[in-house]
Amino acid sequence: MGKLSTLAVAAASLSVAAAQTFQRLGACPDLGCVLPPDQTDFLPGQYFDLRLEVHAPVNGSEAFNSGVPDEKFSVTITKEGHKPRSITKFFDVSEPELEKWNFHWYEDLFAQDAHAPSVVNVASKIYRRIAIYEPGNYAVTLKYYGNQTTTANWVVRPLHTQKKAKNVILFIGDGMTTNMITAARLLGHKSINGKYQSLLQMDKFPVVGHQMTHSMDSFITDSANSASALYSGHKSSVNAMGVYVDSSADFFDDPKVETIVEILKRTWDSAWGAVSTAFISDATPIALTGHSRSRYAYGSLIDQGLHSVTNYTWTNQGGPDVWFGGGAEQFLPGSGSYQGKDYYEEFANAGYDISLNKTSLLELGNSSRALGIFCRSNLPVWLDRNVFTENLDTFKNDPLGSDDPALDLPGLKEMTLKAVDILHKRGGEKGFFLMSEGASIDKQMHTLDYDRALGDLLELDDTVRATIAHLKAIGELERTLVLVTADHGHGFDVFGGVDTKYLSAQGTDREKRNAVGTYQLSGLSQYTVPAEGVSYGTGPHFPLNWDPRYTLAQGLGANPDRREDYRVHRAPRLPAESAPGFAKDDLFASAKDSPDGFVVNGTLPVSEAQGVHSLTDVAVFAMGPCQDSFGGVYGNIDLFYKMANCLGLARPDAKSPAGEDEECSGVEED
């Protein structure tokens, strides 16, 4: 087997270090790859798969060994203070078969422009469904090409087996930042001389922390791998969930990690559920059970939610006790569902009560498992369901597949309160876990529809308020850990006020910008001031007037070309579109959007029609058992470990708390 020359090593190191736009394989800086990679944390007893890869680039700056990978690589695992052991002996498993494949990638943008991919041949093995039970530091060392090594340093977290909280409710405001929370407070809560007369429910939580949202191989994350980090304690790559992305072609053979609902089910047999204003196969709800590098494999991920992983031996999470949201496309028989099956029927055959509208949702009993799919795609946002209700008639989103609009729609509050009742009944003394997501905070920020985003944030806060009151009424508040956080952020902020009447009256873009007032000219919020003839009947904690003369000057740091007049959009916003005479992916500010506004040049590639996520940390609000552990600043994976510790999910051996053998392995021996 050939050896890597000094020049080749230098070239390879330079290539990988410089490959910021593209990477050969995330978290694999060498030609040998260990997945889970260096700096990985584990919960004691958490199942995972171990993938090893040896790469032999055929061409490009890393070309080595004529493209022939070392098939005789070896691997050991060493617990700190102990001797190295083979993987087969440490985990008491058989040696897996060698796998081989190839893939290609672009080293940089110049290579992409030239259509010059680098080809890589791979030799690989994977050890499936293993676990480590003893806390401590471990080193996994892969040896290949004679003298080359790649080492992954792992940490198995301390052992916490005592259950301190009976229930956990995790609210996720998708894309929600502290700046958005501040803006929503200004819209929905009146202040006098700078002092608020009421507060958001989030403001009343006793503990606030912040979590860093970076993904494994990119500092800007998406909702799939950020949700996966929150649910599993393991970082991943953009678009992936419940796995470490390997280089194979299969979306469903990547090394998996166990999620919180899978561990909770096999440890305590608790009930669990998910509620979202998105389609239920969207990243945040489906990552509770999903194991795939592609968040877009919607139909397959729905099947995993119901039946768990079926292509390999894995934890059976039993199917959700409650699943409420949109996304009928994955349930109607056809191209959107797994294998074209009718998943309404699949769930009904599994014993689920099915609800397709708000009326039937409220009529559901609490004893049976429940599936509620209320429309195709995402649920219409709060502002359209409660203020601009005429927009509902324009949707073709009937959950049974017709072109009719879905009009009998629940909101996040109705779905969440019903979910709590069902989970409370079905979980009994074993407790429950519920994730409730305000999804369109993110989705509306993407389209720069700030008012719709902030309306959904206020809906989320109103849901949190109602849930806390309901938990108190049913006697569960003191035994429930309630968390409110986000999966990532957007670069949104408010920087002043706008006289929209003056802006509209001006003739040029530069004159229109004089309507924006900063500092002392920003004025005060008019959203909580009653306006004659304006009444929405939406109750307290929401604006009295969504379209006052004086509004907020607000925006994102990363956006396409667009026009801004800073007034509420009475229909969903489309800020950028193609123009005659230009390529379809060469987008400009839409002339139909905010026609009285002024043009603001974008900061993104001209092919981007929407805003994108940002680097910002996001807040974590906590109340209930273990609340004090959520203060401070920490990584997104730490939210999982804090929840797991509070639920007593760590295991010292391969047995459940009741003493039943789970037939797993990985007990350390000398």
SEVO-718954 format. One record per residue (C-alpha): residue in three letters; y, x, z. Coordinates in steps of 0.02 Angstrom, whole numbers, padded with zeros to 5 digits, always signed. Example, Ala and Ser with C-alpha at 12.3 -4.5 7.8 and 13.67 -1.06 7.14 Angstrom:
! residues 2
ala-00225+00615+00390/ser-00053+00684+00357/
! end
This chain:
! residues 670
met+00000+00000+00000/gly+00170+00072-00047/lys+00301+00127+00076/leu+00483+00075+00075/ser+00594+00220+00026/thr+00756+00258+00119/leu+00855+00201-00032/ala+00756+00040-00044/val+00781+00005+00141/ala+00968+00031+00124/ala+00978-00081-00029/ala+00875-00217+00053/ser+00979-00212+00212/leu+01141-00217+00113/ser+01079-00363+00007/val+01025-00470+00154/ala+01177-00428+00258/ala+01292-00474+00114/ala+01197-00632+00067/gln+01310-00755+00154/thr+01315-00892+00023/phe+01127-00887-00005/gln+00986-00817+00101/arg+00811-00768+00052/leu+00747-00864+00203/gly+00849-00914+00354/ala+00816-00811+00512/cys+00711-00688+00411/pro+00817-00531+00388/asp+00668-00420+00346/leu+00524-00431+00224/gly+00417-00492+00368/cys+00454-00663+00442/val+00406-00739+00609/leu+00439-00925+00629/pro+00491-00975+00762/pro+00607-00826+00744/asp+00694-00705+00859/gln+00795-00783+01002/thr+00692-00943+01010/asp+00675-01041+01172/phe+00529-01153+01222/leu+00493-01284+01353/pro+00334-01238+01448/gly+00193-01334+01367/gln+00291-01383+01212/tyr+00184-01385+01055/phe+00237-01282+00905/asp+00166-01200+00748/leu+00180-01012+00715/arg+00209-00960+00534/leu+00200-00779+00476/glu+00259-00725+00304/val+00263-00557+00215/his+00381-00551+00065/ala+00368-00441-00089/pro+00523-00464-00198/val+00482-00439-00382/asn+00659-00403-00439/gly+00837-00393-00373/ser+00909-00273-00245/glu+00760-00297-00128/ala+00622-00268-00258/phe+00475-00183-00172/asn+00293-00134-00196/ser+00287-00202-00374/gly+00297-00377-00302/val+00130-00365-00210/pro+00139-00429-00030/asp+00036-00349+00108/glu-00109-00468+00139/lys-00177-00366+00284/phe-00031-00391+00402/ser-00066-00408+00588/val+00023-00492+00733/thr+00023-00479+00922/ile+00108-00570+01065/thr+00162-00481+01224/lys+00221-00561+01385/glu+00346-00451+01476/gly+00249-00338+01595/his+00083-00369+01506/lys-00015-00288+01366/pro-00006-00348+01185/arg-00138-00473+01133/ser-00189-00546+00968/ile-00130-00722+00929/thr-00308-00785+00918/lys-00353-00721+01091/phe-00191-00770+01175/phe-00196-00950+01113/asp-00387-00961+01099/val-00379-01016+00917/ser-00469-00967+00758/glu-00392-00854+00628/pro-00314-00962+00491/glu-00341-00934+00306/leu-00222-00827+00207/glu-00100-00925+00098/lys-00008-00858-00054/trp+00138-00924-00157/asn+00302-00870-00234/phe+00481-00933-00232/his+00649-00883-00304/trp+00826-00874-00239/tyr+00998-00812-00292/glu+01066-00660-00203/asp+01247-00714-00227/leu+01362-00823-00331/phe+01368-00695-00472/ala+01179-00705-00488/gln+01188-00894-00490/asp+01321-00894-00626/ala+01212-00776-00728/his+01056-00883-00699/ala+00970-00727-00632/pro+00858-00777-00486/ser+00761-00653-00380/val+00574-00693-00371/val+00477-00663-00211/asn+00287-00661-00190/val+00223-00711-00018/ala+00069-00688+00091/ser+00063-00802+00243/lys-00036-00875+00387/ile+00004-01018+00504/tyr-00066-01056+00678/arg-00046-01241+00714/arg-00017-01342+00874/ile-00009-01205+01004/ala+00089-01196+01167/ile+00143-01071+01300/tyr+00139-01133+01479/glu+00199-00987+01583/pro+00388-00956+01591/gly+00450-00785+01544/asn+00498-00669+01402/tyr+00379-00642+01256/ala+00383-00530+01103/val+00290-00575+00943/thr+00272-00423+00831/leu+00221-00433+00649/lys+00160-00269+00570/tyr+00152-00250+00381/tyr+00168-00122+00241/gly+00095+00012+00353/asn+00239+00051+00470/gln+00358-00097+00452/thr+00379-00219+00597/thr+00473-00380+00632/thr+00488-00435+00813/ala+00535-00607+00876/asn+00589-00613+01057/trp+00551-00781+01137/val+00600-00858+01303/val+00495-00990+01388/arg+00615-01082+01502/pro+00585-01111+01689/leu+00458-01241+01739/his+00530-01410+01795/thr+00394-01540+01818/gln+00479-01660+01939/lys+00548-01818+01860/lys+00725-01845+01925/ala+00781-01983+01806/lys+00676-02134+01763/asn+00773-02168+01603/val+00885-02074+01482/ile+01010-02154+01363/leu+01085-02032+01239/phe+01236-02099+01145/ile+01283-01998+00991/gly+01449-02020+00906/asp+01405-01938+00742/gly+01539-01811+00696/met+01643-01860+00849/thr+01765-01730+00917/thr+01882-01730+01065/asn+02027-01747+00942/met+01951-01909+00876/ile+01923-01972+01053/thr+02105-01936+01092/ala+02162-02029+00936/ala+02049-02177+00972/arg+02120-02189+01148/leu+02295-02196+01073/leu+02244-02337+00957/gly+02154-02446+01082/his+02241-02416+01248/lys+02420-02449+01295/ser+02529-02317+01377/ile+02696-02336+01467/asn+02808-02184+01481/gly+02662-02073+01437/lys+02538-02149+01561/tyr+02390-02247+01497/gln+02366-02419+01573/ser+02180-02417+01532/leu+02056-02286+01479/leu+01905-02261+01370/gln+01739-02279+01460/met+01702-02098+01413/asp+01859-02048+01510/lys+01778-02115+01668/phe+01621-02008+01662/pro+01612-01889+01811/val+01552-01735+01714/val+01612-01665+01548/gly+01540-01514+01457/his+01548-01443+01282/gln+01408-01393+01165/met+01412-01270+01021/thr+01341-01344+00862/his+01293-01193+00754/ser+01131-01206+00655/met+01006-01064+00646/asp+01068-00983+00486/ser+01241-01059+00462/phe+01387-01084+00578/ile+01426-01253+00498/thr+01288-01379+00532/asp+01232-01544+00460/ser+01168-01697+00553/ala+00983-01660+00525/asn+00962-01492+00606/ser+01097-01526+00737/ala+01004-01683+00792/ser+00842-01584+00788/ala+00918-01455+00906/leu+00970-01593+01027/tyr+00797-01672+01022/ser+00684-01518+01021/gly+00777-01370+01094/his+00753-01274+00931/lys+00883-01233+00801/ser+00839-01257+00618/ser+00919-01249+00446/val+01034-01370+00357/asn+00939-01527+00300/ala+00787-01487+00408/met+00722-01575+00564/gly+00579-01539+00684/val+00527-01383+00588/tyr+00573-01204+00551/val+00598-01193+00363/asp+00472-01081+00278/ser+00471-01025+00096/ser+00328-01133+00033/ala+00358-01274-00091/asp+00289-01412+00021/phe+00420-01512+00119/phe+00290-01555+00252/asp+00192-01395+00290/asp+00331-01301+00381/pro+00300-01244+00561/lys+00338-01391+00676/val+00409-01405+00851/glu+00380-01550+00969/thr+00524-01671+01002/ile+00579-01752+01163/val+00502-01922+01125/glu+00337-01842+01075/ile+00332-01743+01238/leu+00390-01893+01340/lys+00256-02004+01266/arg+00110-01887+01298/thr+00176-01832+01469/trp+00233-01995+01550/asp+00184-02127+01422/ser+00363-02191+01428/ala+00441-02313+01305/trp+00565-02249+01178/gly+00681-02316+01045/ala+00824-02280+00926/val+00974-02383+00874/ser+01096-02334+00737/thr+01232-02408+00629/ala+01162-02298+00489/phe+01004-02328+00391/ile+00863-02295+00513/ser+00791-02153+00407/asp+00958-02061+00415/ala+00959-01891+00498/thr+01010-01934+00676/pro+00888-02075+00713/ile+00741-02008+00612/ala+00749-01832+00684/leu+00673-01901+00845/thr+00506-01905+00754/gly+00536-01820+00587/his+00457-01654+00540/ser+00517-01598+00370/arg+00633-01472+00289/ser+00711-01616+00188/arg+00807-01753+00274/tyr+00805-01843+00106/ala+00617-01880+00109/tyr+00664-02050+00179/gly+00506-02148+00145/ser+00390-02014+00213/leu+00497-01996+00369/ile+00485-02184+00403/asp+00296-02168+00394/gln+00303-02023+00517/gly+00407-02133+00633/leu+00273-02267+00635/his+00113-02164+00621/ser+00171-01991+00680/val+00123-01834+00584/thr-00038-01870+00489/asn-00064-01717+00377/tyr-00100-01604+00527/thr-00159-01628+00706/trp-00004-01667+00806/thr+00064-01769+00951/asn+00055-01957+00922/gln+00217-02030+00989/gly+00146-02206+00968/gly+00285-02275+00858/pro+00453-02332+00924/asp+00459-02475+01047/val+00628-02518+00970/trp+00702-02471+00801/phe+00865-02556+00754/gly+00980-02511+00609/gly+01001-02524+00421/gly+00904-02449+00277/ala+00799-02590+00204/glu+00768-02481+00049/gln+00632-02388+00144/phe+00548-02549+00201/leu+00549-02652+00043/pro+00402-02612-00071/gly+00455-02501-00213/ser+00524-02330-00255/gly+00617-02310-00090/ser+00468-02336+00025/tyr+00324-02220+00064/gln+00189-02240-00070/gly+00280-02398-00128/lys+00214-02496+00022/asp+00295-02644+00109/tyr+00346-02568+00275/tyr+00401-02734+00347/glu+00218-02780+00329/glu+00160-02611+00396/phe+00263-02635+00554/ala+00209-02817+00571/asn+00027-02765+00557/ala+00059-02638+00695/gly+00115-02778+00810/tyr+00303-02771+00789/asp+00418-02921+00796/ile+00532-02910+00643/ser+00717-02956+00645/leu+00829-02958+00491/asn+00992-03028+00562/lys+01094-03043+00720/thr+01031-03219+00758/ser+00849-03168+00759/leu+00890-03007+00852/leu+00961-03103+00999/glu+00810-03219+00997/leu+00683-03077+01012/gly+00577-03072+01167/asn+00569-02916+01274/ser+00381-02891+01284/ser+00337-02842+01106/arg+00388-02691+01004/ala+00532-02734+00889/leu+00595-02679+00718/gly+00768-02736+00666/ile+00829-02692+00490/phe+00989-02788+00456/cys+01045-02730+00284/arg+01017-02605+00148/ser+01100-02436+00172/asn+01218-02416+00321/leu+01285-02563+00422/pro+01461-02611+00370/val+01584-02532+00490/trp+01666-02616+00640/leu+01833-02637+00551/asp+01752-02734+00408/arg+01641-02836+00523/asn+01784-02887+00637/val+01953-02871+00548/phe+01937-02860+00359/thr+01788-02976+00353/glu+01821-03024+00172/asn+01749-02854+00125/leu+01576-02909+00183/asp+01562-03026+00034/thr+01579-02878-00085/phe+01421-02791-00023/lys+01252-02817-00105/asn+01151-02768+00047/asp+01032-02910+00091/pro+00886-02834+00190/leu+00763-02935+00085/gly+00823-02850-00073/ser+00927-02984-00161/asp+01105-02954-00222/asp+01173-03065-00084/pro+01280-02991+00054/ala+01211-02971+00230/leu+01332-03074+00334/asp+01240-03111+00497/leu+01259-02933+00561/pro+01243-02864+00738/gly+01354-02724+00799/leu+01306-02570+00897/lys+01333-02660+01062/glu+01217-02805+01023/met+01081-02688+00958/thr+01095-02570+01107/leu+01092-02703+01242/lys+00940-02786+01164/ala+00856-02617+01150/val+00886-02584+01335/asp+00807-02751+01381/ile+00652-02718+01277/leu+00632-02538+01335/his+00660-02589+01517/lys+00522-02717+01502/arg+00400-02612+01403/gly+00431-02449+01496/gly+00417-02525+01669/glu+00405-02392+01803/lys+00365-02261+01671/gly+00544-02275+01610/phe+00617-02255+01437/phe+00719-02147+01319/leu+00849-02226+01203/met+00958-02144+01072/ser+01105-02252+01015/glu+01212-02187+00872/gly+01384-02233+00810/ala+01347-02162+00637/ser+01499-02207+00536/ile+01621-02107+00640/asp+01554-01967+00533/lys+01529-02065+00373/gln+01706-02132+00371/met+01781-01963+00416/his+01691-01894+00264/thr+01788-02015+00153/leu+01950-01982+00250/asp+01950-02164+00307/tyr+02020-02120+00477/asp+02049-02297+00541/arg+01872-02351+00500/ala+01804-02197+00586/leu+01910-02225+00742/gly+01863-02409+00743/asp+01680-02360+00752/leu+01721-02235+00890/leu+01801-02376+00990/glu+01646-02481+00956/leu+01538-02340+01025/asp+01645-02329+01181/asp+01639-02518+01203/thr+01449-02508+01188/val+01441-02373+01321/arg+01548-02482+01435/ala+01437-02634+01409/thr+01277-02533+01431/ile+01332-02462+01597/ala+01376-02636+01659/his+01207-02701+01597/leu+01111-02560+01681/lys+01198-02602+01843/ala+01155-02786+01823/ile+00968-02751+01798/gly+00962-02624+01940/glu+00933-02469+01832/leu+01102-02381+01833/glu+01064-02261+01976/arg+00900-02211+01896/thr+00969-02183+01721/leu+01047-02026+01650/val+01181-02082+01527/leu+01248-01955+01403/val+01380-01970+01268/thr+01399-01829+01143/ala+01405-01786+00958/asp+01296-01686+00841/his+01441-01594+00757/gly+01625-01617+00719/his+01755-01633+00581/gly+01920-01541+00574/phe+02019-01698+00616/asp+02181-01712+00714/val+02341-01812+00735/phe+02500-01712+00707/gly+02638-01842+00714/gly+02694-02018+00671/val+02738-02098+00505/asp+02867-02230+00457/thr+02760-02311+00322/lys+02900-02427+00264/tyr+03016-02279+00233/leu+02876-02181+00148/ser+02840-02322+00027/ala+03024-02338-00020/gln+03044-02157-00074/gly+03031-02105-00255/thr+02953-01932-00253/asp+02814-01849-00158/arg+02931-01727-00074/glu+03045-01868-00016/lys+02895-01967+00049/arg+02847-01823+00161/asn+03009-01847+00257/ala+02930-02006+00330/val+02816-01897+00436/gly+02892-01870+00608/thr+02839-01724+00717/tyr+02872-01681+00899/gln+03006-01800+00968/leu+03010-01892+00801/ser+02825-01936+00812/gly+02870-02086+00919/leu+02748-02198+01013/ser+02593-02295+00965/gln+02623-02469+00896/tyr+02439-02512+00884/thr+02439-02592+01057/val+02602-02690+01030/pro+02576-02876+00991/ala+02638-02924+00817/glu+02687-03100+00770/gly+02553-03184+00666/val+02426-03044+00694/ser+02272-03085+00798/tyr+02095-03023+00771/gly+02010-03092+00926/thr+01922-02926+00956/gly+01961-02919+01142/pro+02024-02777+01251/his+02001-02593+01212/phe+02039-02618+01026/pro+02206-02615+00933/leu+02312-02773+00931/asn+02381-02723+00761/trp+02288-02611+00639/asp+02432-02604+00515/pro+02595-02572+00608/arg+02748-02499+00523/tyr+02738-02340+00625/thr+02565-02261+00612/leu+02481-02096+00648/ala+02500-01943+00538/gln+02320-01886+00536/gly+02200-01789+00428/leu+02064-01660+00407/gly+02071-01473+00383/ala+01940-01480+00245/asn+01961-01612+00112/pro+01970-01648-00075/asp+02131-01686-00167/arg+02194-01856-00107/arg+02346-01966-00085/glu+02408-02014+00089/asp+02517-02159+00144/tyr+02443-02161+00321/arg+02415-02349+00321/val+02250-02432+00358/his+02144-02456+00203/arg+02100-02639+00185/ala+01945-02593+00086/pro+01830-02441+00106/arg+01914-02284+00044/leu+01872-02174-00106/pro+01996-02029-00099/ala+01946-01926-00252/glu+01870-01964-00422/ser+01849-01893-00596/ala+01989-01905-00724/pro+01986-01936-00913/gly+01973-01776-01012/phe+01896-01676-00870/ala+01718-01640-00817/lys+01637-01771-00704/asp+01627-01647-00561/asp+01810-01595-00579/leu+01886-01718-00456/phe+02067-01768-00425/ala+02160-01879-00303/ser+02120-02059-00348/ala+02270-02151-00420/lys+02201-02313-00347/asp+02194-02245-00170/ser+02357-02256-00071/pro+02463-02280-00228/asp+02625-02275-00126/gly+02573-02113-00045/phe+02601-01932-00090/val+02475-01809-00160/val+02398-01684-00040/asn+02307-01538-00121/gly+02129-01510-00066/thr+02052-01360+00020/leu+01873-01379-00046/pro+01788-01346-00212/val+01850-01469-00343/ser+01675-01545-00354/glu+01685-01609-00175/ala+01730-01793-00162/gln+01731-01797+00028/gly+01779-01700+00182/val+01651-01588+00266/his+01595-01540+00441/ser+01684-01408+00545/leu+01646-01272+00671/thr+01717-01359+00825/asp+01622-01378+00988/val+01592-01559+01040/ala+01604-01642+01209/val+01459-01697+01320/phe+01496-01837+01445/ala+01366-01861+01582/met+01334-01981+01725/gly+01181-02019+01830/pro+01038-01909+01892/cys+01060-01725+01846/gln+01239-01756+01788/asp+01305-01593+01862/ser+01193-01488+01750/phe+01290-01546+01597/gly+01456-01465+01643/gly+01515-01304+01561/val+01495-01236+01385/tyr+01322-01211+01310/gly+01223-01220+01149/asn+01163-01382+01072/ile+00982-01337+01111/asp+01025-01334+01296/leu+01055-01521+01294/phe+00868-01541+01260/tyr+00818-01427+01403/lys+00936-01514+01524/met+00864-01684+01476/ala+00686-01617+01482/asn+00714-01543+01654/cys+00783-01707+01718/leu+00632-01799+01648/gly+00507-01671+01714/leu+00433-01637+01543/ala+00380-01455+01566/arg+00195-01427+01595/pro+00109-01282+01685/asp-00057-01310+01596/ala-00144-01414+01463/lys-00159-01568+01571/ser-00049-01720+01588/pro+00025-01762+01759/ala-00121-01881+01785/gly-00242-01737+01756/glu-00306-01788+01585/asp-00350-01640+01473/glu-00235-01635+01323/glu-00344-01506+01234/cys-00204-01384+01203/ser-00199-01196+01227/gly-00090-01048+01266/val-00122-01006+01450/glu-00076-00826+01484/glu-00215-00713+01547/asp-00220-00528+01585/
! end
